[in-house]
Amino acid sequence: MAALRTRSLILLIFLLVCGLFPASAVAQSSPEASPGSDSTVWFMIIPEGKSNGEFFDIELEAGASTVVKGVFGNGSAVPVQAVLYAADVIPAVNGGFAMGDAETPVTEPTTWLDFPTIPVDFDAGEAFELSFSVSVPIGTPPGQYITGVTVETAEATTVPGESGILVKYRLATPVLITVPGEVTPRFDVSDVGVSVDEFTTTIVGTIENTGNIRVRPAGNLILTNESGVEVVNARIDMRSVYAGQTTTFEVSLPTPIPTGVYSGSLVLEDSDTGATAEIETQTITVVAPEAPKPIEITAATITPMPSAENLVFAQVSATITNTGQPVSGIELELVVSRDGEEVDRVVLGSSITLQTGETIVNQPYIPADGNWESGEYTFALSLTSTDPQSGSKTSIDTTEIDTVIEAP
């Protein structure tokens, strides 16, 4: 499918759209991002007849297919190992175009694209033309459907001068598919809430696009106190919210308002279509966010070993996060229940010193008599500290483990 390879460096202004990757950051880069740097990584996706950064714009009747072309390339002055793939568009806070990663299974309309997931070893300045088909299923209702295609670096690499920070570079381009027919712009707003901390006031809410085309809601949230005095008049400007998507808006104000009960009203309008949504009057209780625990169990798993069908022991793993200073004298205990009744308690770790950050405890569990009696086993973890003077114990955190083990 790859043809028309060129090794000339094409310098074009382009749009980069960033996605999130587990255990790594994702960087965006452009030719202007690091002037004079020969190692700057940047990509190009050029739809046929358009410029780099523009999107694939396709109109297709339900049941029809077409073939589209684009140039995919490495604009960098260095070779790059990359991967091409299509992915679902995911909701983004305050709207906008964001895409999932290569590991996430795709759904419609991404499945309408016959787009390959392929590794590419780009030479410096290398590009090639790629054709892919788009097929709209029979019976698809009219409207706009959004997906996207991506070229990204195959592996995360460390950022120069930033030890321990991993980064991937990628360029994602929208594929907008329009099925012609009646246009119904419509959206709802709900779940408006306000919280404050020492420095800011944060306003959040939910936007659901219940129509069949993109909207960009904008308007003002007004809060009045119990005396009828206007305390907040906050502007909300959403980027694109695509048909069928539900996302959130978040606005931060530079000063906190007093906690308490307010009356809120909100009117949002999409200037392109005239669609509106509003909250005429809503009681909003402004609260301070709950402070995080300085020490807590942030992850817990239990795995039957060597398998659920051949249960010999259970491997317990717990991550304890300490956001404060190092603390000693910590004990982690596993609480075991069978058919809803507690049957065992086992100390997984005693006299643990928790350094600032994460401490991971891995321990196997076997019943005291070595036998797993028939029944449904559930588990919880309990974290306590011991006073070195009095010997008294204080509960710090407890958590239920989601996994259930069934012994035959």
DALINMO-V294933 format. One record per backbone hydrogen bond with DSSP energy under -0.5 kcal/mol. CO is the residue of the C=O (numbers start at 1). NH is the residue of the N-H. If there is no record, write none. Layout:
BEGIN
co:CO nh:NH
co:CO nh:NH
END
This chain:
BEGIN
co:3 nh:129
co:6 nh:127
co:8 nh:10
co:9 nh:11
co:10 nh:12
co:14 nh:16
co:21 nh:24
co:24 nh:21
co:25 nh:168
co:27 nh:170
co:30 nh:33
co:30 nh:34
co:32 nh:35
co:34 nh:37
co:36 nh:38
co:37 nh:40
co:40 nh:42
co:40 nh:77
co:42 nh:75
co:42 nh:76
co:44 nh:73
co:45 nh:47
co:45 nh:53
co:46 nh:71
co:47 nh:50
co:51 nh:54
co:55 nh:57
co:56 nh:58
co:56 nh:176
co:58 nh:178
co:61 nh:64
co:64 nh:136
co:66 nh:134
co:68 nh:132
co:69 nh:48
co:70 nh:72
co:70 nh:130
co:71 nh:46
co:72 nh:128
co:73 nh:44
co:73 nh:75
co:76 nh:125
co:80 nh:82
co:80 nh:122
co:81 nh:154
co:82 nh:120
co:83 nh:152
co:84 nh:118
co:85 nh:150
co:87 nh:148
co:88 nh:100
co:92 nh:95
co:94 nh:239
co:96 nh:98
co:98 nh:90
co:101 nh:104
co:107 nh:110
co:107 nh:111
co:109 nh:112
co:110 nh:113
co:112 nh:135
co:113 nh:115
co:114 nh:133
co:116 nh:118
co:118 nh:84
co:120 nh:82
co:120 nh:122
co:122 nh:80
co:123 nh:126
co:126 nh:74
co:127 nh:6
co:128 nh:72
co:129 nh:3
co:130 nh:70
co:132 nh:68
co:133 nh:114
co:134 nh:66
co:135 nh:137
co:136 nh:63
co:137 nh:140
co:143 nh:179
co:145 nh:177
co:147 nh:175
co:148 nh:87
co:149 nh:173
co:150 nh:85
co:151 nh:171
co:152 nh:83
co:157 nh:167
co:159 nh:162
co:162 nh:159
co:162 nh:165
co:164 nh:166
co:165 nh:159
co:166 nh:25
co:167 nh:157
co:168 nh:27
co:169 nh:153
co:171 nh:151
co:173 nh:149
co:174 nh:56
co:175 nh:147
co:175 nh:177
co:176 nh:58
co:176 nh:178
co:177 nh:145
co:177 nh:179
co:178 nh:60
co:178 nh:180
co:179 nh:143
co:184 nh:212
co:186 nh:210
co:186 nh:211
co:188 nh:208
co:190 nh:206
co:193 nh:204
co:194 nh:287
co:195 nh:202
co:196 nh:289
co:200 nh:197
co:201 nh:253
co:202 nh:195
co:203 nh:251
co:204 nh:193
co:205 nh:249
co:206 nh:190
co:207 nh:247
co:208 nh:188
co:208 nh:210
co:209 nh:244
co:212 nh:144
co:215 nh:241
co:216 nh:271
co:217 nh:238
co:218 nh:269
co:219 nh:236
co:220 nh:222
co:220 nh:267
co:221 nh:234
co:222 nh:265
co:223 nh:231
co:223 nh:232
co:224 nh:263
co:225 nh:228
co:229 nh:225
co:232 nh:223
co:234 nh:221
co:236 nh:219
co:240 nh:96
co:240 nh:242
co:241 nh:215
co:242 nh:245
co:245 nh:209
co:247 nh:207
co:248 nh:94
co:249 nh:205
co:251 nh:203
co:253 nh:201
co:260 nh:286
co:262 nh:264
co:262 nh:284
co:263 nh:224
co:264 nh:282
co:265 nh:222
co:266 nh:279
co:267 nh:220
co:268 nh:277
co:269 nh:218
co:269 nh:271
co:270 nh:274
co:275 nh:270
co:277 nh:268
co:279 nh:266
co:282 nh:264
co:282 nh:284
co:284 nh:262
co:284 nh:286
co:285 nh:287
co:286 nh:260
co:287 nh:196
co:294 nh:323
co:294 nh:324
co:296 nh:298
co:296 nh:321
co:299 nh:319
co:301 nh:317
co:303 nh:315
co:305 nh:312
co:305 nh:313
co:310 nh:307
co:310 nh:312
co:313 nh:305
co:314 nh:316
co:314 nh:365
co:315 nh:303
co:316 nh:363
co:317 nh:301
co:318 nh:320
co:318 nh:361
co:319 nh:298
co:319 nh:299
co:319 nh:321
co:320 nh:359
co:321 nh:296
co:321 nh:323
co:322 nh:357
co:327 nh:354
co:329 nh:386
co:330 nh:352
co:331 nh:384
co:332 nh:348
co:332 nh:349
co:333 nh:335
co:333 nh:382
co:334 nh:336
co:334 nh:346
co:335 nh:380
co:336 nh:343
co:336 nh:344
co:337 nh:378
co:338 nh:341
co:341 nh:338
co:344 nh:336
co:346 nh:334
co:346 nh:348
co:349 nh:332
co:352 nh:330
co:352 nh:354
co:353 nh:355
co:354 nh:327
co:357 nh:322
co:359 nh:320
co:361 nh:318
co:363 nh:316
co:365 nh:314
co:367 nh:370
co:371 nh:373
co:375 nh:377
co:375 nh:407
co:376 nh:339
co:377 nh:405
co:378 nh:337
co:379 nh:401
co:380 nh:335
co:381 nh:399
co:382 nh:333
co:383 nh:396
co:383 nh:397
co:384 nh:331
co:385 nh:394
co:387 nh:391
co:392 nh:387
co:394 nh:385
co:397 nh:383
co:399 nh:381
co:401 nh:379
co:404 nh:406
co:405 nh:377
co:405 nh:407
co:407 nh:375
END
